[in-house]
Each structure stands twice: as C-alpha cells, then as structure tokens.
Amino acid sequence: MNGVILTLLLILSPYYLYAQDAGYSETLKPIDGNWSEKRINEWYAQLPRLTGVKNTQETKSYFSYCNPIRNGIDIHGIRDCQVLRDGDWWYMTATPRVNPSQKEIKGNIVEGVPLYKSKDLTKWTFVKYIVERPSPNSWYYRRFWAPEIHKIKGKYYATFNCSNPDHDYPGQWMGYAVADNIEGPYTVVTQKKPLGNGNDLTFYEDTDGRVYAFYNRGREFGIGFCEIDLKKGKFIGKPVSCILPEKVDYESDKDGNLIKIPGYDGRLIPKIKKYYDWDAIGIEGAYVIKRNGIYYLFYSSWTRGYEIGYATARNIRGPWKKHEGNPIYGAMNKSTCHKNGFIWSGDENSPFNQVGHNEVFTGPDGRLWLSCHGITNNNPEQPALVIDPIDFDEEGNIRKKIPSYTLQTISLDE
C-alpha cells in the first residue's frame, strides 16, 4: 500500500502537493523552466511521513530535473552542450554566447571554450575558459563552436571549431588542446595550424586504442572520419565520408545556371528549391558511442527545426546505415517547416522549436543520456541545456521520444 501511495505522489508531483497538517500548502511551481530546489527538497522530506515508510532502507533515491536547464549558465545562452562526469563533479562545455543568426556581435564576443561544473546537473557554476581566445592573427580567433572534452589514455582533449577570415581561414577549421586535468591548464596542440577544414570535431577511442576524429564538412562530404595522431595533431591516412545529407533540388535561372544566395556567414551557396527529407538541408554534430558491439553515430539536421538521428555500423570504418525511424529526438519549427515545404507535426504543448546537436553521457541512474541544446518559443535568444535518458529496444534500436519539458523524476535505485 505504501508503494502505491509513493507512486501516486511521484506521478502527481509535477502538478500539486498539499500537506496541510504539516504546514505546507504551497503548489510546486516552475521558475523560469527550473523547479524550485527548496520546494522539491521540502516535498521529499515529507515522503517518509506521508507514506508511512519508516525504514530508511525502504526509501528510494530520486533525481529530478526539468528542461530547459539555465541555472548558473550564461544569460546569453549556450548551444551544442556536452555533459560528462569526472570525479565527484558533472562538467559541461558548449558553444558560448551566440545569437540566433550565429554571428559574433558587439558585446557578445566569444572568449574561448567555456567550462561549467555541477553537483546535480541542474545548477551550474562557470569555472573558466579552458582554451582562451588568442591574438587576432591566430587561425582560431573566432567562434569556438561545438567544443567537447574527451578523456583518452589518461589525458583530457578539448576540441573546438574556429574561424578567422581575416587571415585566410574562412568557414570552419578544427583544433584541440590537451591537459592532465579536466580543469586545465590546457596546451593547444594545433596552435600553428588547424587539424583541417571542417566543423563539430569529436573524438572516439576504439577498443583497440586507436583514436578517430569525426566531423562534418559540406554536402559532398557530409559527416566523415579519419584516424588521428593526437600527439602530433595530424590525420593518419585520408578522411572518409560516413553519411550524407538526403536529396535536394537546386533552383536555376532561365539559362540553367544555379542561383546562389548568401549563407549564414555571407558566402554564396546554391539556392535549394526542394528538400526531400528531414536531414536534407545538411547534417552536423557527430557523436560516436559503442554499445553491445554496435557503433552509433549521432547527428543533427536543421531542415525542419533542429532534430537528431543516428546511423549504425558493425565496424568503426563502416559501412554506416541511417536508422529508418529517424529522427529519434528533437523539435520542429513551424515557420521553418512552412518555408522548406514540410508539414509541422510537433507537440503543441512543447515550448521547444529546436532541440539538437547532442552528445552522450552516463547519467545518474547508470543509463546512457543525451545532452544537447534547446531553443524555446518564448525565449529564442537564450538557448539552454536539455538532457534526457536514451531508451533502447531489444534489438538495439533507439526509441523515438520528444524532449521532456515537465518535471522528470528518475529512480536511482533500480
């Protein structure tokens, strides 16, 4: 009977809880997307008495969170969030201080690769910039997009993606730094020149000790990989494409010439007439894991908003096959769908219109979770951290779900 009452309280907790005889009659309310820690703690303190469970061994432990998570995070927002555990702390890095058009503007200049830490994944503290913005003549002077931290062979590698069009490095170029401690100090391995042209660099160490760099670079290459020598900052061999964006039709003028329009950074790109699938406009945000002998390559696309899919392989070198049920997570944007010729079919109650560019970490309950960023309808200029557990079926397929946006309570004892 006690278990039934406890379960009911957990189900009803996102809405209300009254305990008049205990002098507690306030409704649990979200504050700017985050639930009041004081009220949640007060609620948990009442559980043993309200349920009649006196034996502390019978009282379960829980982890609660509510997306989007902004507590302690830069008010300008963050994108491409990567969460990882190191020692007694959760750490996070992300693309800092970007506006919706992804341009650095006055008062919103990127200072480097930011590092945050947290004890509970919901309240964050800024630590420092572990890779700082260098002098204006350096190749890695602008942007610092989609940074990540990977612990490989006892060292910490911080990846970043930068640009300096004033010194022959337009677009995106990849680099990384190394340290003996997650909080640094870091030494930039690719200080003199970048690893290569591309974006969203991520590392994966295979079971044989070899390390691979995955990244994206335009429609023709899509997302690809190459083995890397981390000490020398060089590729081993030639990069190979893994997966490509889906089909598009380009728009031409009356003479058959492609019509070109400015891209996000001002450079001319072909104008697209028709998109054929959710990941046709482009793919980015690679992240690789291995589970039960299967490699999973996560990626995102902004064709309909921002959404996540994945491809699998039995060998790190491929061949890679996109999951037929993609996308498996994310959010559609009504205006983007209308513009690009898609029918919006999202959740009317969801605050999100974009959720994507994920990484994967082991969560507080021991399951694999994803971390990414979400953009809300009522606060588009403040992208925020979004986390949720990943669910697999018996065959290893990832179950489709929408990003959660109400209070989630996860048991830590199962």
C-alpha positions as CSV (number, residue, x, y, z in Angstrom):
1,M,0.0,0.0,0.0
2,N,2.9,2.4,0.9
3,G,4.4,1.7,-2.5
4,V,1.1,2.6,-4.3
5,I,0.9,5.9,-2.3
6,L,4.5,6.8,-3.1
7,T,4.0,6.1,-6.8
8,L,0.9,8.3,-6.9
9,L,2.8,11.1,-5.2
10,L,5.6,10.9,-7.8
11,I,3.0,11.0,-10.6
12,L,1.2,14.0,-9.2
13,S,4.2,15.9,-8.1
14,P,4.6,18.0,-11.2
15,Y,1.2,19.5,-10.6
16,Y,0.5,19.9,-6.9
17,L,1.1,18.5,-3.4
18,Y,-0.8,19.6,-0.3
19,A,0.2,18.7,3.2
20,Q,-1.9,20.9,5.3
21,D,-1.2,19.2,8.6
22,A,2.5,19.7,8.0
23,G,2.0,23.4,7.5
24,Y,3.0,23.0,3.8
25,S,0.3,24.2,1.4
26,E,2.2,25.8,-1.5
27,T,2.0,24.5,-5.0
28,L,5.2,23.3,-6.6
29,K,5.8,25.8,-9.4
30,P,8.5,26.0,-12.1
31,I,10.6,29.1,-12.0
32,D,12.0,30.1,-15.5
33,G,12.0,26.4,-16.5
34,N,13.6,25.2,-13.3
35,W,11.8,23.7,-10.4
36,S,12.4,25.3,-7.0
37,E,15.1,23.3,-5.2
38,K,13.7,24.4,-1.8
39,R,10.2,23.2,-2.6
40,I,11.4,19.9,-4.1
41,N,13.6,19.2,-1.0
42,E,10.6,20.1,1.3
43,W,8.4,17.7,-0.7
44,Y,11.0,14.8,-0.5
45,A,11.3,15.5,3.3
46,Q,7.6,14.8,3.7
47,L,7.6,11.4,1.8
48,P,8.5,9.1,4.7
49,R,5.8,10.6,6.9
50,L,3.1,10.9,4.2
51,T,3.7,7.3,3.0
52,G,4.3,5.8,6.4
53,V,7.6,4.3,5.3
54,K,9.7,4.5,8.5
55,N,12.7,2.2,7.4
56,T,15.2,4.4,5.6
57,Q,16.3,1.3,3.6
58,E,12.8,1.3,2.1
59,T,13.1,4.9,1.0
60,K,14.3,5.2,-2.6
61,S,16.6,7.8,-4.0
62,Y,15.5,10.0,-6.9
63,F,16.9,12.5,-9.4
64,S,14.7,15.3,-10.6
65,Y,15.2,17.8,-13.4
66,C,13.1,20.0,-15.7
67,N,14.2,21.1,-19.2
68,P,15.3,23.6,-20.3
69,I,18.1,24.0,-17.7
70,R,19.5,27.5,-17.3
71,N,20.5,27.8,-13.6
72,G,24.0,29.3,-13.4
73,I,24.5,29.3,-17.2
74,D,25.5,32.4,-19.3
75,I,22.4,34.6,-19.8
76,H,23.4,34.9,-23.5
77,G,22.7,31.2,-23.8
78,I,24.7,28.1,-24.9
79,R,24.4,25.6,-27.8
80,D,25.8,22.2,-28.5
81,C,26.0,21.2,-24.9
82,Q,28.3,18.3,-23.8
83,V,27.9,16.9,-20.3
84,L,30.4,14.4,-18.8
85,R,31.3,13.1,-15.4
86,D,34.8,13.4,-13.9
87,G,35.4,12.5,-10.2
88,D,32.7,13.9,-8.0
89,W,31.5,16.5,-10.5
90,W,29.5,16.8,-13.6
91,Y,31.2,19.1,-16.2
92,M,29.8,20.8,-19.3
93,T,31.2,22.7,-22.2
94,A,29.2,24.3,-25.0
95,T,29.2,26.9,-27.8
96,P,29.1,30.1,-25.8
97,R,27.4,33.5,-26.5
98,V,25.8,33.0,-29.9
99,N,22.8,34.9,-31.2
100,P,20.1,33.2,-33.3
101,S,22.0,34.1,-36.6
102,Q,25.2,32.5,-35.1
103,K,27.2,35.7,-35.6
104,E,29.5,37.3,-33.1
105,I,28.2,40.8,-32.4
106,K,29.3,43.7,-30.2
107,G,29.0,42.7,-26.5
108,N,28.6,39.1,-27.5
109,I,32.1,38.1,-28.4
110,V,33.2,34.5,-27.8
111,E,36.1,34.4,-25.3
112,G,37.1,30.8,-25.8
113,V,36.0,27.3,-24.7
114,P,33.9,27.6,-21.5
115,L,33.8,25.0,-18.7
116,Y,31.0,24.6,-16.2
117,K,30.6,22.2,-13.3
118,S,27.7,20.9,-11.2
119,K,26.9,18.5,-8.4
120,D,23.4,17.7,-9.7
121,L,23.1,18.5,-13.4
122,T,20.6,21.3,-12.7
123,K,22.6,24.0,-11.0
124,W,25.8,25.0,-12.8
125,T,28.8,27.1,-12.0
126,F,31.1,28.7,-14.6
127,V,34.7,27.6,-14.0
128,K,36.7,29.4,-16.7
129,Y,37.6,29.4,-20.3
130,I,39.9,26.4,-20.7
131,V,41.0,27.5,-24.1
132,E,41.2,31.3,-24.3
133,R,40.8,33.5,-27.4
134,P,44.3,34.2,-28.8
135,S,45.7,37.2,-30.7
136,P,43.8,38.4,-33.8
137,N,46.4,36.9,-36.2
138,S,45.7,33.3,-34.9
139,W,43.7,30.9,-37.0
140,Y,41.4,30.1,-34.0
141,Y,40.3,33.6,-33.3
142,R,36.6,33.5,-33.7
143,R,33.5,31.4,-32.9
144,F,34.8,28.4,-30.8
145,W,31.7,26.4,-31.9
146,A,30.7,23.0,-30.5
147,P,33.6,22.3,-28.1
148,E,33.9,18.9,-26.5
149,I,36.1,17.2,-23.8
150,H,37.3,13.6,-24.2
151,K,39.3,11.7,-21.7
152,I,41.7,9.4,-23.7
153,K,44.6,7.5,-22.2
154,G,44.6,9.5,-19.0
155,K,44.6,12.9,-20.7
156,Y,41.9,15.4,-21.4
157,Y,41.4,16.6,-25.0
158,A,39.3,19.8,-25.6
159,T,38.1,20.1,-29.2
160,F,37.0,23.4,-30.8
161,N,36.0,24.7,-34.2
162,C,37.0,28.2,-35.2
163,S,37.3,30.8,-38.0
164,N,39.5,33.8,-38.9
165,P,38.5,35.1,-42.4
166,D,40.9,38.0,-42.0
167,H,43.9,35.5,-42.0
168,D,42.8,33.1,-44.8
169,Y,40.7,30.8,-42.5
170,P,37.1,31.5,-43.6
171,G,34.3,29.0,-42.7
172,Q,35.2,26.5,-40.0
173,W,38.5,24.9,-39.0
174,M,39.2,22.3,-36.4
175,G,41.6,22.2,-33.5
176,Y,42.1,20.8,-30.0
177,A,44.1,21.2,-26.8
178,V,45.3,18.8,-24.2
179,A,45.6,18.7,-20.3
180,D,46.3,16.4,-17.4
181,N,43.3,17.7,-15.5
182,I,39.8,18.4,-16.8
183,E,40.0,22.0,-15.5
184,G,43.4,22.5,-17.1
185,P,45.8,24.1,-17.8
186,Y,45.4,23.2,-21.5
187,T,48.0,23.4,-24.2
188,V,46.8,23.9,-27.8
189,V,48.2,21.1,-29.9
190,T,47.0,22.7,-33.2
191,Q,48.3,26.2,-32.3
192,K,50.3,26.8,-35.5
193,K,47.7,25.4,-38.0
194,P,44.4,23.6,-37.7
195,L,43.8,19.9,-37.9
196,G,41.8,20.5,-41.1
197,N,38.8,22.2,-42.6
198,G,35.6,21.1,-41.0
199,N,33.2,21.6,-38.1
200,D,31.9,19.9,-35.0
201,L,35.1,17.9,-34.3
202,T,34.6,14.9,-32.0
203,F,36.9,12.1,-30.9
204,Y,36.3,8.4,-30.4
205,E,38.7,5.9,-28.9
206,D,38.1,2.4,-30.1
207,T,38.6,-0.8,-28.1
208,D,42.0,-1.4,-29.9
209,G,43.3,2.0,-28.6
210,R,43.1,3.8,-32.0
211,V,41.5,7.2,-31.9
212,Y,39.3,8.6,-34.7
213,A,38.2,12.1,-35.5
214,F,34.6,12.6,-36.8
215,Y,33.4,15.8,-38.2
216,N,31.2,17.4,-40.9
217,R,32.2,19.4,-44.0
218,G,29.6,20.4,-46.5
219,R,27.1,18.4,-48.6
220,E,29.6,16.5,-50.6
221,F,31.5,15.1,-47.6
222,G,28.7,15.1,-45.1
223,I,29.9,13.5,-41.9
224,G,33.2,11.6,-42.1
225,F,36.1,10.4,-40.1
226,C,39.9,9.8,-40.1
227,E,42.3,8.1,-37.6
228,I,44.3,10.7,-35.8
229,D,47.7,11.0,-34.1
230,L,46.7,13.0,-31.0
231,K,50.3,13.9,-30.1
232,K,51.2,15.3,-33.5
233,G,47.9,16.8,-34.3
234,K,47.7,15.1,-37.7
235,F,45.4,12.7,-39.5
236,I,46.6,9.2,-40.3
237,G,45.5,8.5,-43.8
238,K,42.8,10.1,-45.8
239,P,39.4,11.2,-44.4
240,V,36.4,9.1,-45.5
241,S,32.8,10.1,-45.7
242,C,30.3,8.1,-43.5
243,I,26.9,9.6,-44.2
244,L,25.5,12.3,-46.4
245,P,22.5,14.7,-46.3
246,E,19.4,13.5,-48.2
247,K,18.4,14.7,-51.7
248,V,17.6,18.3,-52.6
249,D,16.7,20.0,-55.9
250,Y,18.5,23.3,-56.7
251,E,17.0,26.3,-58.2
252,S,18.3,27.6,-61.5
253,D,17.8,30.7,-63.6
254,K,16.3,30.7,-67.2
255,D,19.8,29.8,-68.6
256,G,20.2,26.8,-66.4
257,N,22.7,28.4,-64.0
258,L,22.5,27.7,-60.3
259,I,21.1,30.6,-58.4
260,K,23.2,31.5,-55.3
261,I,22.3,33.3,-52.1
262,P,24.3,34.3,-49.1
263,G,24.8,31.6,-46.4
264,Y,24.9,32.3,-42.6
265,D,28.4,33.7,-42.9
266,G,27.8,35.7,-46.1
267,R,29.5,33.3,-48.5
268,L,27.4,32.4,-51.5
269,I,25.7,29.0,-51.6
270,P,23.3,27.4,-54.1
271,K,19.6,28.1,-53.5
272,I,17.6,25.0,-52.8
273,K,14.2,24.5,-54.4
274,K,13.0,21.4,-52.7
275,Y,14.1,19.3,-49.7
276,Y,13.2,15.6,-49.8
277,D,13.7,14.5,-46.1
278,W,14.2,15.7,-42.6
279,D,18.0,15.7,-43.0
280,A,18.3,17.1,-46.5
281,I,19.5,20.7,-45.8
282,G,22.7,19.4,-44.1
283,I,24.0,17.3,-41.3
284,E,26.2,18.1,-38.4
285,G,27.0,17.4,-34.7
286,A,28.6,14.0,-34.9
287,Y,29.0,11.9,-31.8
288,V,30.0,8.3,-31.6
289,I,29.4,5.6,-29.0
290,K,29.7,1.8,-28.9
291,R,27.0,-0.4,-27.3
292,N,26.7,-4.2,-27.4
293,G,29.1,-4.4,-30.4
294,I,27.2,-1.8,-32.4
295,Y,28.6,1.7,-33.2
296,Y,26.2,4.6,-33.1
297,L,26.9,7.8,-35.0
298,F,24.5,10.5,-33.8
299,Y,23.9,13.6,-35.9
300,S,21.6,16.6,-36.3
301,S,19.8,18.5,-39.0
302,W,18.1,21.9,-39.2
303,T,15.8,21.1,-42.2
304,R,12.6,21.3,-40.2
305,G,13.8,22.9,-37.0
306,Y,16.5,21.0,-35.2
307,E,16.3,17.2,-34.8
308,I,18.6,14.3,-34.0
309,G,19.0,11.0,-35.9
310,Y,21.7,8.3,-35.9
311,A,23.4,5.7,-38.1
312,T,24.9,2.3,-37.1
313,A,27.8,0.1,-38.1
314,R,29.5,-3.1,-37.0
315,N,32.9,-1.6,-37.7
316,I,34.2,1.9,-36.9
317,R,35.2,2.3,-40.5
318,G,31.7,1.5,-41.7
319,P,29.7,1.0,-43.7
320,W,27.2,3.2,-41.8
321,K,23.5,2.9,-42.2
322,K,21.0,5.5,-41.2
323,H,18.2,4.4,-38.9
324,E,14.9,4.0,-40.7
325,G,13.0,5.6,-37.9
326,N,15.0,8.9,-37.9
327,P,14.7,11.4,-36.4
328,I,14.5,10.0,-32.9
329,Y,14.6,13.2,-30.9
330,G,14.3,17.0,-31.4
331,A,11.8,19.7,-32.2
332,M,10.2,21.0,-35.4
333,N,9.8,24.7,-36.1
334,K,6.5,25.8,-37.6
335,S,8.0,28.6,-39.7
336,T,10.9,26.5,-40.9
337,C,8.6,23.7,-41.9
338,H,6.4,26.1,-43.9
339,K,9.5,27.7,-45.6
340,N,11.0,24.3,-46.5
341,G,7.9,22.5,-47.6
342,F,7.2,20.3,-44.7
343,I,4.0,19.7,-42.6
344,W,4.6,20.5,-39.0
345,S,3.6,17.6,-36.7
346,G,5.2,18.5,-33.4
347,D,3.9,18.7,-29.8
348,E,1.5,21.7,-29.4
349,N,2.3,21.8,-25.7
350,S,6.1,21.7,-26.1
351,P,8.0,25.0,-25.5
352,F,10.7,24.0,-28.0
353,N,11.1,24.7,-31.6
354,Q,14.6,23.4,-31.9
355,V,16.4,20.7,-29.9
356,G,19.6,19.1,-31.2
357,H,23.4,18.7,-31.5
358,N,23.7,16.0,-28.9
359,E,26.5,14.3,-27.0
360,V,26.1,11.1,-24.9
361,F,27.0,10.6,-21.2
362,T,26.3,8.1,-18.5
363,G,23.6,9.6,-16.3
364,P,23.0,9.5,-12.6
365,D,20.9,6.3,-12.9
366,G,23.7,4.5,-14.9
367,R,21.8,4.7,-18.2
368,L,23.1,6.5,-21.3
369,W,21.7,10.0,-21.6
370,L,21.9,12.7,-24.2
371,S,22.8,16.3,-23.7
372,C,22.1,19.0,-26.3
373,H,20.6,22.5,-26.6
374,G,17.0,23.6,-26.9
375,I,15.5,26.8,-28.2
376,T,12.1,27.8,-26.8
377,N,9.3,29.8,-28.5
378,N,9.2,32.4,-25.7
379,N,13.0,32.8,-25.2
380,P,14.7,32.2,-28.6
381,E,17.8,34.3,-27.8
382,Q,18.7,32.1,-24.8
383,P,19.4,28.5,-25.9
384,A,19.7,26.2,-22.9
385,L,20.8,22.8,-21.8
386,V,18.5,19.9,-22.4
387,I,19.0,16.4,-21.1
388,D,17.1,13.1,-21.2
389,P,17.8,9.4,-20.9
390,I,18.1,7.3,-24.1
391,D,15.9,4.2,-24.4
392,F,16.9,1.2,-26.5
393,D,14.7,-1.7,-27.6
394,E,15.7,-5.4,-27.5
395,E,17.3,-5.1,-31.0
396,G,19.4,-2.1,-30.0
397,N,17.3,0.5,-31.8
398,I,16.9,3.8,-30.1
399,R,13.2,4.5,-29.2
400,K,11.8,7.8,-30.6
401,K,10.8,10.4,-28.0
402,I,10.2,14.1,-27.7
403,P,12.3,16.3,-25.4
404,S,10.8,16.4,-21.9
405,Y,9.6,19.8,-20.6
406,T,7.9,19.0,-17.3
407,L,9.4,17.9,-14.0
408,Q,11.0,14.4,-14.5
409,T,11.7,12.2,-11.5
410,I,14.1,9.3,-12.1
411,S,14.6,6.4,-9.6
412,L,18.3,5.8,-8.8
413,D,17.7,2.5,-7.0
414,E,16.5,0.3,-9.9
